[in-house]
Amino acid sequence: DQQVKQNSPSLSVQEGRISILNCDYTNSMFDYFLWYKKYPAEGPTFLISISSIKDKNEDGRFTVFLNKSAKHLSLHIVPSQPGDSAVYFCAASSSYSGAGSYQLTFGKGTKLSVIP
Amino acid sequence: DGGITQSPKYLFRKEGQNVTLSCEQNLNHDAMYWYRQDPGQGLRLIYYSQIVNDFQKGDIAEGYSVSREKKESFPLTVTSAQKNPTAFYLCASSTTGGGFYGYTFGSGTRLTVV
């Protein structure tokens, strides 16, 4: 049972254009969402997060949007740069669970390729 | 600088051998985690520990074992019972509110069975 889904395994975008990475979740108890960026043979690094009390969070070129009614979030990268080429993981957590609360549940990732 | 260190970066194991992957953190984080990454599978949780001397199985714990004798250390042993151990292993740590503050990941260990 995959609670966090990233349905696009890959995405190619031209440099300078917008990249939109999507993530869907099924667990309505999730109340915190994060995006991680991962280069090959390296550990993921935290990119941006959003709490369920918000619907948008911005950090420079990166913006995360949350639509709770649709159980959907998206990461927008504007403008896209070749250095953004990496695998992006969506993750979610719930503050309501007991043992193991605050654990992150990860999606399978989307590989973004930004073409110069 | 605070961080989380995994060693070695590359590891080769013969079939039937146990091997231990090291994970050390100096972030004063209470919780530590082990994940496995396979192509197309994302990150799958093997074991996690929220406090010293306590740990819990994740989604794919079979064939693995861990210990948490010190706050800073969370080694993972891949035993001969693990049928398909070749993978990229990631260790992470967090405060107890990890879901809100995120995880800090190590740089990973690539294990190859030869």
Interface residues (C-beta under 8 A of the other chain):
Chain A: Q6 P9 Y32 L34 Y36 A41 E42 G43 P44 T45 F46 S49 S51 F89 A92 S93 S94 S95 A99 G100 S101 Y102 Q103 L104 F106 G107 K108 G109
Chain B: I4 Q6 A31 Y33 Y35 G40 Q41 G42 L43 L45 Y48 Q50 Q56 F88 L90 A92 S94 T96 G97 G98 G99 F100 G102 Y103 T104 F105 G106 S107 G108 R110
